Amino acid sequence: MKKWKRFAALAAAVLLLAVFCLPMVFALSGIRTGEFAQGLFQASFFGALFAAVMGYAIWMIYRLLNKKKREREGENVIKNVIFDVGKVLVAFEWEKYLREFGFSEEKYEKIARATFLSPVWPERDRGLYDEEEYIRQFIQLAPEYGEDIKKVIKGSTKTIRPYPYAETWVRYLKDQGYHLYILSNYSDYMLKGTLDKLTFLKYMDGIIFSCQVKELKPEPEIYRVLLEKYGLKPEECVFIDDMEENCASAEKQGIHTVCFREFKQAAADLEKLGVK
């Protein structure tokens, strides 16, 4: 409660008590003239006592309710902001990159399905095997384009471009006192090849890349790894990811989420959660 509200409440309580006490003063003043009104004195005395008891009771109820409100608000205070990387802090421009090779449309489609659109691509982020094994798996999906696939994968770090707002956004939240974390599906090869582009990492209090822990979003274990490693309470965290299934899995762990579509929308959704 603001100071002026406290003062107003105190003044109102004093005024109310005075109203009940005033008749008692009049009754006592009648002693000098022999006109002491015992009934008026008793009524005003008990009225003043009643006012004091009720005022105290109301004040205690207010304090109790206010305490519970603060406790509820405290439970929902966001202290930790967790970022996905791809399509949140950096662009993943694989289509543009693949077009630069000048493949025919048919060849483009087959190589895209054998690499960026294949089930091998996300599994590569898990990091169970070395890079050569993943290249072999990519080639198995379109063996007639084996040499081209090798070239595509070798230069695939070019698909990553940091968004202009990324470092400014991260630094702002850090300056506001939030603890920042990364939780991202990312392959070892891509990480080594793009680390110099991820300049926002220096502001992070903790980092979990899938290739380092051998777990993938949206599988629940990777969220638990993050929470346990850094001692985070899920209700104090918000996770920003561009994929709905990843957000849904985080919510099952008790983590607040923002499904990222674009920067202004995400910032507005964060503000709704009290992150400003």
Long-range contacts (C-beta under 8 A, 24 or more apart in sequence): 1-66, 13-55, 16-51, 16-55, 17-48, 17-51, 17-52, 17-55, 19-51, 20-44, 20-47, 20-48, 20-50, 20-51, 21-48, 23-47, 24-48, 75-235, 76-235, 76-274, 77-236, 77-274, 78-178, 78-236, 78-237, 78-238, 78-256, 78-273, 78-274, 78-275, 79-178, 79-179, 79-236, 79-237, 80-178, 80-179, 80-180, 80-181, 80-205, 80-232, 80-236, 80-237, 80-238, 81-173, 81-178, 81-179, 81-180, 81-181, 81-237, 81-238, 81-240, 81-270, 81-275, 82-180, 82-181, 82-182, 82-183, 82-226, 82-237, 82-238, 82-239, 82-240, 82-255, 83-170, 83-180, 83-181, 83-182, 83-183, 83-184, 83-240, 84-182, 84-183, 84-184, 84-185, 84-217, 84-239, 84-240, 84-241, 84-242, 84-243, 84-246, 84-260, 85-182, 85-184, 85-186, 85-198, 86-160, 86-184, 86-185, 86-186, 86-242, 87-242, 87-260, 88-240, 88-241, 88-242, 88-260, 88-266, 89-162, 89-163, 89-166, 89-169, 89-170, 89-198, 89-200, 90-160, 90-161, 90-162, 90-163, 90-166, 90-194, 90-197, 90-198, 91-160, 91-161, 91-162, 91-163, 92-159, 92-160, 93-159, 93-160, 93-161, 94-156, 94-159, 96-159, 97-155, 97-156, 97-158, 97-159, 98-152, 101-148, 101-151, 101-152, 103-148, 107-145, 107-148, 110-142, 110-145, 111-142, 111-145, 111-148, 111-149, 111-152, 113-141, 113-142, 114-138, 114-139, 114-141, 114-142, 114-145, 114-149, 115-149, 115-152, 115-153, 115-156, 122-185, 122-216, 123-216, 124-187, 124-189, 125-185, 125-186, 125-187, 125-210, 125-211, 125-216, 126-210, 126-211, 126-214, 126-215, 126-216, 127-187, 127-188, 127-210, 127-211, 127-212, 127-214, 128-214, 131-188, 131-189, 134-187, 134-189, 153-189, 156-189, 156-190, 156-193, 157-189, 157-190, 157-193, 157-194, 160-190, 160-194, 160-197, 161-197, 162-197, 162-198, 162-199, 162-200, 163-263, 165-263, 166-200, 167-199, 167-200, 167-203, 169-263, 169-267, 170-200, 170-203, 170-204, 171-200, 171-203, 173-275, 174-203, 176-276, 178-275, 179-205, 179-206, 180-204, 180-205, 181-205, 181-206, 181-207, 181-208, 181-226, 181-230, 181-232, 181-237, 182-206, 182-207, 182-208, 182-209, 183-208, 183-217, 183-222, 183-223, 183-226, 183-239, 184-208, 184-209, 184-210, 184-217, 185-209, 185-210, 185-216, 185-217, 186-210, 186-211, 187-211, 205-230, 206-230, 217-241, 217-243, 217-246, 217-249, 218-243, 218-245, 218-246, 218-248, 218-249, 218-250, 219-249, 220-249, 220-252, 220-253, 223-249, 223-250, 223-253, 223-255, 224-253, 227-253, 238-270, 238-273, 238-275, 240-266, 240-270
